[in-house]
Amino acid sequence: MNYYDRSEKIATTPKEHNIQINNRKEMEINGVKDIDSFDNEEFLIETVMGYLVIRGQNLQLNNLNVDEGIVQIKGKVYEMAYVDEQRTGRAKGIFSKLFK
């Protein structure tokens, strides 16, 4: 196997991160690395730009494409926030709630 054959088989993570929201009821996110946790009120998603928390009502995972890093969520979206490690107040509360 030469170098060129090997490089074609290496999977890459998309470096772009976009969010599209339609009428606060449908959402498509790309640049997703992993979904850490989710229920009908909150999603914790690891993206290429950091952790993203989505809160709402009747949230449902509609589609997940791991190869392309795309997630589709349905439900009423109330809030979206990125969780940065530098921020101490709110971020600490979210993680302590999740990992009790």
C-alpha positions in Angstrom: 0.0 0.0 0.0 1.4 3.3 -1.0 0.9 6.7 0.7 -1.8 7.9 -1.7 -4.0 4.8 -1.1 -3.8 5.2 2.6 -4.7 8.9 2.7 -8.0 8.3 0.9 -9.3 6.0 3.6 -8.7 8.4 6.5 -12.0 9.9 7.7 -11.9 13.6 8.5 -14.1 15.6 10.8 -15.9 18.5 9.2 -14.3 21.8 10.2 -17.3 24.0 9.5 -20.0 24.5 12.0 -23.4 25.8 11.0 -26.8 25.9 12.7 -30.1 26.4 10.8 -33.3 26.9 12.7 -36.7 26.9 11.0 -39.5 28.6 12.9 -38.0 27.5 16.3 -39.4 24.0 15.5 -36.7 22.3 13.3 -33.0 22.6 13.6 -30.1 21.3 11.6 -26.6 21.4 13.0 -23.4 20.4 11.2 -19.9 20.1 12.5 -21.1 17.7 15.2 -18.5 15.4 16.8 -20.7 13.6 19.4 -24.0 13.8 21.3 -23.1 13.5 24.9 -26.7 13.4 26.3 -30.2 14.3 25.3 -33.8 14.1 26.5 -37.0 15.9 25.5 -35.9 19.2 27.2 -32.1 19.4 26.7 -29.3 18.3 24.3 -25.6 18.4 25.0 -23.7 18.3 21.8 -20.0 18.3 21.2 -19.2 20.3 18.0 -16.0 21.3 16.3 -16.4 24.7 18.0 -17.1 23.4 21.5 -20.0 22.1 23.5 -23.5 23.3 22.6 -26.4 23.1 24.9 -29.9 23.3 23.4 -33.0 23.6 25.6 -36.6 23.4 24.7 -39.8 21.5 24.8 -40.6 18.1 23.2 -37.1 18.0 21.6 -36.6 14.9 19.5 -33.5 13.6 17.6 -34.9 13.4 14.1 -31.8 12.5 12.2 -28.1 11.7 13.0 -25.5 11.3 10.4 -22.2 10.5 12.2 -20.1 10.3 9.0 -21.0 13.8 7.9 -21.4 15.3 11.4 -25.1 16.4 10.9 -27.8 16.3 13.5 -31.5 17.2 13.0 -33.7 18.1 16.0 -37.4 18.7 16.1 -39.3 20.5 18.9 -39.7 24.0 20.3 -36.3 25.6 20.9 -36.1 28.0 23.8 -32.3 28.5 24.3 -29.0 27.7 22.7 -25.6 28.3 24.4 -22.0 27.3 23.9 -20.3 26.0 27.1 -16.8 27.3 27.4 -14.3 26.0 30.0 -13.2 29.5 30.8 -16.6 30.5 32.0 -17.2 29.3 35.5 -20.7 30.2 36.6 -23.2 28.8 34.2 -21.0 26.1 32.6 -20.1 24.7 36.0 -23.8 24.4 36.9 -24.7 22.5 33.6 -21.9 20.0 34.0 -22.5 19.4 37.7 -26.2 18.8 36.9 -25.3 16.3 34.2 -22.6 14.4 36.0 -24.1 14.0 39.6 
